[in-house]
Amino acid sequence: MSGLTNGISNSVFRSRLYKLALMGRGPTKLLALPPDCAERGVPVGDAERGAAILQGRFALAGKSLYFGESPWAEESLDEEQRAELHRFGWLGDLAAAGSEDARRAAETLLERWDEKFGTYTPVGWRSDVLAARIDNCLTHFTALFDTAEPTFHIRFLDCIARQIRHLRRVALTDTPAPDRIAVLKGLIYGECCVVSEPDRVARACAMLEAEMESQILPDGSHVSRSPGRQFAVLEMLVDIRDVLAAAGQEVPVALRHAIDRMAPMTRFFRMGDGLACFHGGGRPDSAHIDRTLERSDAHGRAPKRAHDAGFERIDAGSLVLILDGGAPPEAPHDRDAHAGMISFELSVGRQPLFVNCGAGADADGSWRQALRTTAAHSTIVVGDTNCCELLAEGIGRRPGEVDCDRGERDGSIWISSSHAGYEPKFGLTHRRRFYVNEAAADLRGEDILVGNRDHPFAIRFHLHPDVAAEIDETGTRATFTLPDGERWRMRIELPASLEDSVYWDDRRGIRPARQIVVRTTTSDEATAVKWRLRPLADED
């Protein structure tokens, strides 16, 4: 919403009349529960963080903060920290602690929140925060609140019902497009578990259908072009389907079809120990991905290419390669987009070898921005410049052309891709080619810059932190040792160096890593660098 509209809405929502409008006859019992963490295949939370909460310490937005008796009296939090606190994600940590003290603490924290924030406040009742709070309260109800006194249950249900009444009014008008499916998930959870009126559930599902139509491309990929976001949306849709079924509500055909389309595309992005990482979204745990795909009950096979999303996949022997062969996503779904055009990731079996540096969704702002840069991707960087303009809210200047072609014949696969992101500033087009025989783990690549002379550039091949690397004295042969001891050799046409890099791990944060870097300068009309990757045992 605009600043003026937002100000008017805040005034209305804070009025005495609106507070009365939130009141109503409270429900007397929960009518259904959403899938719990065990069913979803995810950890309940962190028991150590749960124990810290009992001592008054919360982990918020990457910082450990001490609040003493109650976090709700704290006035010094920034908006991001306040939003995270009000989402109630920490309920999972208390559930993981599993003690009677943790259950009592959860009850007390919710009651005190209700006393101070039980009617509208700008951050605590923002649609995305409110929806996440409903989700967390209902998801962890059995672990934390099921054995509470009847008086607490009445207050709990009345508190949730007030929030649902507000969320109905603002689910779309107050919510940026990238957050709408998550907000509608919270609304549908509330309507199914607390209210369970078929007309209200149907209205929420109609809003969801419109968002699915807007956000899911014909090939089943998500409009953000993020594999991590692809998986997150798929899981949300599966969760919504399951809570509708648990509440005895009709599951829309469009929802079933969306899951059937998204699951094969999620399989397309599987590689190494999880998902390929492009355009934010993180790297979910492999077991979590397996469980979500199992729950989806969608058995379609992964396609060879994601035509609408602009990605290509090569499976050859034990090698799996995924190339980002498309333009950055369009606004407003470019909020987390990266400047990584025609970058690639490659794994050997389940072991990642070449990677992009990661998403950093939970990192602080400087790290998150650094991980979005072209230099944080396995691709060419000209003049230490991003191939498209990175803004805090998304992508600014965009390339005029991004092309990708694929051919297959007699067991051989070749991909040719290009982008003109460096044309405006440097007068250069980047072309990248891959060739591989499906029966042999023998990958050949070529990077070409076409256009003006005398521009320095670097080709970067970021390595997963678990890969050991060494390079010979000529700089033209790099040897990689994978965690299982398997060794691979990369031959490069020009001398390269082995340099420091970083890798964002969703569970461990920033990890030190290494990268192979070829540095040179454009010379002729077309400057080409060729390279080849083979198992060391196959080296001549």
Helices and strands as residue ranges (DSSP letters): H 3-13, H 16-22, H 37-40, H 47-54, E 57-60, E 63-66, G 71-73, H 79-87, H 91-97, H 100-117, H 127-139, H 141-144, H 150-170, G 177-179, H 180-190, I 191-195, H 198-215, H 227-246, H 253-268, E 270-271, E 274-275, H 286-296, E 305-306, E 311-316, E 319-324, E 344-348, E 351-355, H 365-372, G 374-376, E 380-382, E 390-391, E 394-395, E 402-409, E 412-419, H 423-426, E 428-437, E 443-451, E 456-463, E 468-471, E 477-481, E 487-492, E 496-505, E 509-521, E 526-535, G 536-538
